[in-house]
């Protein structure tokens, strides 16, 4: 029934009106085709392209890491000696005292007092500290401090104070706070 109404409607239109009607129907159909078929397909393709680009970026980053794998392993092995299971606090303090005493004897300085100064903990490290009073020539103290800083045991001089023992004396007194840094596994 509607078909006959549409045919009657078209028959009543002039040639120019039919042309305008068909052009309007064509553009409406084209717009519907664009909105219902073409636009969803292109938007999905764009989304897939973006996803592919993101995955490619991740793959490039991972390939870069894989290319550096040997260097990363070598670097990790270089510092693996600093990592290890935590020993008891007494064992760590004893180890620190022995290490500092060994370095002092090696440098030729006299230790007048050495005592633990506590433990400082952070998220990634533990610092075992000790206070040390010593005497020696300036060269000996400088060598001692150099040996502490260069120690393979991750010893760090936190604070120091150097004073002459007496007027016109080559012997100096030094108070040092030393920390041993522990990196738990």
ROTOR-684698 format. One line per 3 residues: their letters; for each residue x, y, z of C-alpha. Coordinates in steps of 0.02 Angstrom, whole numbers, plus 50000, padded with zeros to 5 digits. Each point is the difference from the previous one (the first is absolute). Layout:
residues N
a> X:Y:Z | ...
//
This chain:
residues 185
xxx> 50000:50000:50000 | 50141:50119:50043 | 50084:49959:49838
xxx> 49849:50061:49903 | 49997:50160:50103 | 50185:50029:49961
xxx> 49971:49963:49814 | 49852:50120:49997 | 50105:50131:50089
xxx> 50142:49981:49873 | 49880:50006:49852 | 49930:50166:50061
xxx> 50174:50079:50009 | 50072:50097:49855 | 50163:49946:49919
xxx> 50099:50131:50098 | 49918:49952:50165 | 50037:49816:49967
xxx> 50182:50044:49971 | 50008:50097:50165 | 49910:49858:50090
xxx> 50119:49867:49932 | 50151:50108:50042 | 49935:50024:50178
xxx> 49967:49814:50018 | 50175:49964:49933 | 50083:50117:50126
xxx> 49895:49934:50145 | 50045:49821:49949 | 50182:50048:49983
xxx> 49999:50083:50173 | 49918:49846:50077 | 50126:49887:49915
xxx> 50141:50109:50067 | 49934:50006:50178 | 49943:49819:50012
xxx> 50135:49909:49901 | 50152:50102:49946 | 50030:50105:50158
xxx> 49998:49850:50120 | 50120:49904:49886 | 50123:50146:49987
xxx> 49991:50039:50186 | 50036:49817:50039 | 50146:50003:49877
xxx> 50069:50158:50082 | 49983:49921:50172 | 50091:49844:49937
xxx> 50137:50108:49922 | 50025:50091:50165 | 50006:49836:50094
xxx> 50127:49931:49875 | 50109:50155:50023 | 49995:49980:50189
xxx> 50045:49815:49987 | 50142:50042:49878 | 50068:50128:50123
xxx> 49996:49871:50140 | 50084:49871:49888 | 50137:50124:49951
xxx> 50031:50039:50184 | 50009:49816:50042 | 50117:49967:49853
xxx> 50113:50139:50062 | 50003:49919:50172 | 50035:49829:49924
xxx> 50142:50075:49899 | 50074:50067:50163 | 49969:49837:50093
xxx> 50184:49952:50009 | 50050:50172:50063 | 49861:49998:50131
xxx> 50052:49826:50059 | 50183:50054:50008 | 49952:50156:50098
xxx> 49891:49897:50116 | 50141:49876:50031 | 50116:50145:50037
xxx> 49891:50051:50148 | 49943:49827:50054 | 50139:49996:50130
xxx> 49912:50139:50093 | 49837:49905:50006 | 49974:49858:50118
xxx> 49896:49931:50139 | 49997:50109:50153 | 50104:49939:50144
xxx> 49956:50039:50178 | 50032:50177:50062 | 50139:49939:50115
xxx> 50088:49912:49855 | 49988:50153:49889 | 50065:50117:50136
xxx> 50141:49880:50040 | 50044:49990:49815 | 50000:50190:49988
xxx> 50111:50019:50153 | 50124:49871:49933 | 50004:50080:49828
xxx> 50031:50175:50070 | 50134:49933:50119 | 50086:49911:49855
xxx> 49999:50159:49894 | 50065:50103:50148 | 50144:49878:50027
xxx> 50038:50003:49814 | 50009:50191:50004 | 50103:50003:50160
xxx> 49881:50105:50106 | 49966:49975:50184 | 49817:49969:50049
xxx> 49962:50075:50170 | 49814:49962:50001 | 49881:49905:49887
xxx> 49817:49967:50042 | 49840:49957:49904 | 49886:50150:49970
xxx> 49841:49913:49950 | 49907:49943:49846 | 49906:50107:49874
xxx> 49875:49911:49889 | 49920:50061:49839 | 49891:49912:49872
xxx> 50146:49922:49907 | 50150:50006:50116 | 50062:49977:50177
xxx> 50142:50108:50066 | 50102:49935:50145 | 50092:50148:50075
xxx> 50148:50017:50116 | 50092:50146:50080 | 50188:49995:49997
xxx> 50133:50107:50084 | 50175:49979:49933 | 50171:50081:49993
xxx> 50133:50005:49866 | 50090:50112:49879 | 49895:50092:49872
xxx> 50066:49884:49863 | 49951:49845:50099 | 49825:50068:50036
xxx> 49977:50048:49817 | 50055:49825:49947 | 49881:49923:50128
xxx> 49854:50104:49937 | 50045:49956:49820 | 50003:49814:50044
xxx> 49831:50013:50086 | 49918:50085:49852 | 50080:49877:49877
xxx> 49954:49846:50101 | 49909:49860:49911 | 49887:49986:50153
xxx> 49903:50161:49958 | 50071:50102:50142 | 49960:50185:50001
xxx> 50066:50142:50106 | 49846:50092:50060 | 50087:50135:50103
xxx> 50176:50041:50056 | 50094:50130:50102 | 50188:50019:49999
xxx> 50095:50100:50133 | 50184:50012:50044 | 50047:49902:50156
xxx> 50108:50141:50065 | 50071:50164:49938 | 50139:49975:49873
xxx> 49969:49810:49999 | 49993:49895:49843 | 49882:49879:50087
xxx> 49816:50037:49974 | 49843:49936:50085 | 49854:49948:49893
xxx> 49821:49959:50044 | 49911:49906:49862 | 49825:49927:49979
xxx> 50008:49852:49881 | 49852:49906:49925 | 49993:49830:49921
xxx> 49861:49989:49872 | 49909:49835:49981 | 49890:49966:49849
xx> 49884:49855:50042 | 49952:49879:49862
//
